[in-house]
């Protein structure tokens, strides 16, 4: 693999960030439902789950934002560049 062409690796890393952020947000939803179901406990489970819910949601949102905006995929037309270098039909 060419060292200058790491766009596939960057894309896979961004997809990993998006999936991890989505999993964290789903976990925060599950914790929120668990806190709602356990609201009649002796101690304040609902408050603890609310704090954990907010933290997991924010951390998941951060990962989604980082995966969405971290890298820009630049598409290059290598065939046209090779033809220009070889003096092909589009050569100047």
C-alpha positions, 0 to 999 in steps of 0.5 A: 500500500502506498504510504501517501494513500491512507484514505481507506485507513482514515475512512475505516477509523472514521467508521469505527468512531461512528459505530463506537459513538452510536453504541455509547448513545444506545448504552445511555438510552439503556441506562436511562430506561434502567433508571426509570424502571428502578426509580422506586428503590431505597436510594437515588438510582434514578439520579445516578442513572441520569448522570451516567446517561448524560455522560455516556450520551455526551461522550457518544456524541463526541465520538460521532462528531469526531468520526463525522468531521475528522477527515475529508475524503479527497477523490483523485482521478489517477487515470487522467494524471497518468495519461497527462504524464505519459503524453496521452490524448489530454496532454498539454 
